[in-house]
């Protein structure tokens, strides 16, 4: 499917209303304040009450925006998964599924490149906090559900066909490579660029 065809097939997105924009602004303020406290005191050393006080809201108000303290850290991953899926759907139809998956991850590479020190600190906190790792795994399972239909389409398979594990196997393997590359990037303290780590990881399976 060409980019023009995709664009014409998609209805125009309705702009967010005032309430949605205000909610997004508060969420962004909470996330920024929380990450600042986490960098100073560590994840386990920072309480929800401290985050709420930093933003100037009550604990109850904060929990209306985020279900758990872990969600404050990982909330951005929801947007990341959606952006990766959109990038994947926009790749050329003649591109091999594995290469399309690799190129779809470029959207994450670009985001991290904007603030590499922050990204490195974020991933280090993620690796060092078991509760965050567990929640991160849950988020990635949701990413899989977003990405599998496009890979199934490229393979000529049904996304819900339990007899054909190829789409889920490819997406799960690609996400495992992304996770492994991120872990390696943290371990070498960013000495090797993250895209290079990802290329190496995915090349090992795509050879």
Phi, psi and omega in degrees: 000130180285162179298322179296319180294321179297316182296317182290333182280344183264130177292152180296132181288136178284128181295145181296145179281178183299317181298318180295321180293321178294319179297318179295322180294318179294317179301316180296322179293319178296314181299315180298314180295318181297315181294327177295316178292320180298321181291331181275320189242353185086160182295310183291336181274001180248130180261161176298321179299322178294321178295315180300317180295323180298324181272338182088032177235168178278163177300319180296320179295317180301319182287348172284338179263329182223131182289326182218167176297324178299324181295332177296321180286317190262001182304325181294339182293334176299313179294323180298315179299318178296318181294321178297316180297320179293319178297319179298315181295336181272357180287153181302144182295333182274003179280137179297145183307318182294319178292322178297321177296316180299315182290330177296328179288351179300333180296324176288321179300319180293320179297315180292327182293337180293324180219073187299322180294319177295318180297319180296317178296321179297312181292327177295316177298321179298315181291330186268357184241106184305320182294325177289321178299318180296315180291326177297320178298320177299318179297319181292330174298323176292321176303318180303316181297329178285329188265331185301316182303321180291319178293322176299318179299317181293332179270355184070032183244162176275131183297338182248015180278104183294344181278349182239098183276359188301312182301314180292325179296317180294315181294316180297320179293320180295318178293325176295322177295319178299316180295317179295319178297318179296319178296318178295322179299318178293317184297326179266011177057038176076010182298319175260127182304146182301317178301325178292318177300318180292318177302317181295317181295314183287330177295328180297327181264337183268358182292000000 
